[in-house]
Amino acid sequence: MDLLDLSSTALYTAFVLYLVATFFFGATIRDKRTDSKKGKADKIAITLTIIGFIAQIVYFITRWIVSGHAPVSNLFEFTTFLGMALVLGFIIIYMYYKLSFLGLFALPIAMIIIAYASMFPTDVAPLVPSLQSHWLYIHVTTVALGQGILGISFVVGLMYLIKQIDQTVKSKKTTWLELVLYFLVVTLGFVIITSSFNLAGYKATFEYPQGSTLVTTEYHLPAIVGPNEGTLITEGVMSPLFDAPTWFQGEDAGRKFNTVLWSIITGSILYLIIRVILRKRIGAALQPLLRNVKADLLDEIEYRSVTIGFPVFTLGGLIFASIWAEIAWGRFWGWDPKEVWALITWFFYAAYLHLRLSRGWHGEKSAWLAVAGFGIIMFNLIVVNLVFAGLHSYA
Amino acid sequence: MSKQKIKCDCGHVNPIGTVLCESCGKPIEGNQHIDGNENKKLLNMRYDGTARRSQTYSKSIIDKIWSFFSSVKVGVWLIVLALIASMLGTIFPQEMYIPAQAPNRDPAFFYEDQYGIFGLIYYQLGLHNLYSSLWYMILIALIGVSLVICSLDRFIPLYKALRHQKPKKHKAFLSRQRLYSETEEVTDEELEKIKANLKQSRYKIIEEDGHILAEKGRFSRWGPYVNHIGLIIILLAAILRSTPLFYMEEYVWIREGEQKAVPGTDGEYFIENKDFIMETHDENDERFQAAIEQEGMVASNYQTDVVIYKADKPLPGAEPELEPMQEASIRMNEPLKFDGYSVYQSGYQLNEFNSMTFNIHQTDDAEEVALDTFTVDLTKPESEYVLENGFRVELEQFYPDYYLDANGIPASETNYPRNPAFVFLVYPPGSDDSEISFVGIGRNIDATGENEYKLGIDNFEMNDVSGLTVKYDRSLIFFGIGAAIFMIGVMQGMYFQHRRIWINRKEKGLLLAAHTNKNWFGIKKDIDKVIEGTNVRMVDDQQELDEIEK
């Protein structure tokens, strides 16, 4: 078995271990109810998580050896690393607070992120000149680490909302919470639909003008939306219902937009099925799981993770980023969309930290903020790459 | 509110607006609304009850401005406004990021053409240059003002109050702390033991008449002000950077073999492009084969080999004497630095035409025997060429980058000789009548169809052109210092806590109270350890009690 296969296997192993660990974390809920001491399930769960994390490190190192550069240079590699950072953040927080419920929510979200990552091309790609720098590793890994820790505050904030929001009546709050959960389901829908058509080997090639040249792109999902002014070359496949708007500037925007549409369709169907089975809102179904967690503790963990994640993000996303930009392009700040959104993220968490100074913003309001903050981070990862042209279009 | 300096029962004179006596901590009557202490069991200790200017004076316009900017609420609003404004600027690309391949890069045209009515509005609102717009800068400047005033308003009184702390506190102060207990009887030995324990837990102890103040981590209280100073330094650095003394940037296109004065250096330095090199990753490299097959060739290196010359201060009119100073290769991520200047590899153009050689032959000569030849240097085309064998050629039109525009009229797309085309007037020997010849790559058009002589491209030279950015940025160091101070301040404030424990004698017993700015669990553990083995009662967490009562 060559090293690259080993690397992929290690990542797959990590994924499976996280999945199994989640079930064990789930089993701890019953332990708590019978009021016994820290159960066995708890220990097994965290051990599996740590082994899974080590497996992911094996993936990381072996892939590094194969490619000769740290595997954080494209969307697949970066997003996988973000999932890994989220798991690391969880392990650290778990060691401190011993809160097994956190695993029940943090690991599935890390898994969704890793699954999302693996839908992008996983080939080992060589580095373009602008990326050939040690700052690639320093900048990108620090950003991912900061975002991963901020991701924990999102997970805990979400838990807080699931626990605290009154589910007996439909309200604005239940709707918003449901929307957040719906987004998670859509991400799951993305993974399902993409892997299904990949497995079936679906292909449709388009040709479309980019500036003055004609380029081709390959769709792996049936085209609901084609590239702007594109023509379908492959025969015997579904022809697009409409073209992507011109203002989608990102590389290969039509194909990405098509994928988004498919994800929303699949996710919505999936969501409806879940609702039919549960016969209530997902939030309402999850609420009893969190009966035994103290809301105050969730609030504290959420705040703690922001106080750790914010400085790490500042260091990686603004300071290291500026140093590298200065070396590579001769300007440390260029108002590139990705940079601006990093600044927006920073502004947002700065506002969060200031609001926490007043008591009125503890608890539920602050939990909403933690969820929104991670929304901004995901926006920067997904939408900025999809819609905006920029220097970061590779990741 | 008291209008004069306030003398407390303990004898200490406090500034106007003080909430808790700086010396003994006794709540000052009439000022309790300022920190919201009325009808509350616990005292608000955030700024130790000091007199803040913003909460004290509100008469003059300056007082009002000061109060406005010192509010955290206003600060948060400014941050939120900046956040929203920044979002607006990313809806469509900023002017500088209009793609190079856009049909027309003129912003007045581009936005409406690409994005319709929204694009037009975007452009008319000036959002295409948002981050350098006056109102965005004013917004950032207001955040700066808020940072300064917020910090001064709190830091100065807090600093003074913490410097003059007295161990002896009023009972009303102690009993209204979150952590508090009373003990009826305590021996001197026990007190000594507590002191020893406090020292062991690395508390600093101040004693006065048997009363004790144990304190640790006071510096963490300065964290917020330190990180604000860092941010202010960054904002000031941004102002410095806008002056030519601190920042200069120029862009220069330089051909292989060409020597040019380095722009922005007043002719003090010259640069020569010896070679431009572009390399791609090996497509046979097993590791990358799959990716290269998918995505096409991937560049691995852009590099310009240059020589930097220092020029003797040229006398007006005299040619400068050039002394080679440094030979270097400039790559992406490896800029060249010399004498405070940096040169970056920023662009390239492969295969521009350097010179073209033409020959003249008779139109009906199938052998195309050259009657005369001449060479046009495309960097400095001449208007007239007088040739050896008597021909004379005038260069009537030169299109460096030829194309036919929308109306079918010849034009030049750029000023760079990428696809040169010429209109020549050819005068045969001894004749004053000329023939018009149009020559370009793969074109040779005889407009009249009656030309006796024809021009052919005999030979050409091509070379690459490097785009280099030349700059200095003397403000960088200040950005660096500001960022470092910011990070130190954030950690100082977030990862350390200011803990204080007051022990006041009361007859035979003692009063024990404690305060920390965060991590109450930690200070409770400290107290537990300190009173171990004594009869002193553990403190009650009065906030928890409060909440249970609710």
Interface residues (C-beta under 8 A of the other chain):
Chain A: V66 S67 G68 P121 D123 V124 A125 P126 L127 V128 P129 S130 Q132 S133 W135 Q210 G211 S212 T246 W247 Q249 T307 F310 P311 T314 L315 L318 I319 S322 E326 I327 A328 W329 G330 R331 F332 G334 W335 D336 P337 V340 W341 L343 I344 F347 F348 A350 A351 H354 L355 L357 S358 V384 F388 A389 G390
Chain B: R46 V72 G75 V76 I79 V80 A82 L83 S86 M87 G89 T90 F92 P93 Q94 M96 Y97 P99 A100 Q101 A102 Q114 Y115 G119 Y131 E249 H281 D285 R287 F288 A290 A291 I292 Q294 E295 V298 A299 S300 N301 Y302 R331 M332 N333 P335 S342 Y344 S346 T469 K471 D473 L476 F479 A483 F486 M487 V490 M491 M494 Y495
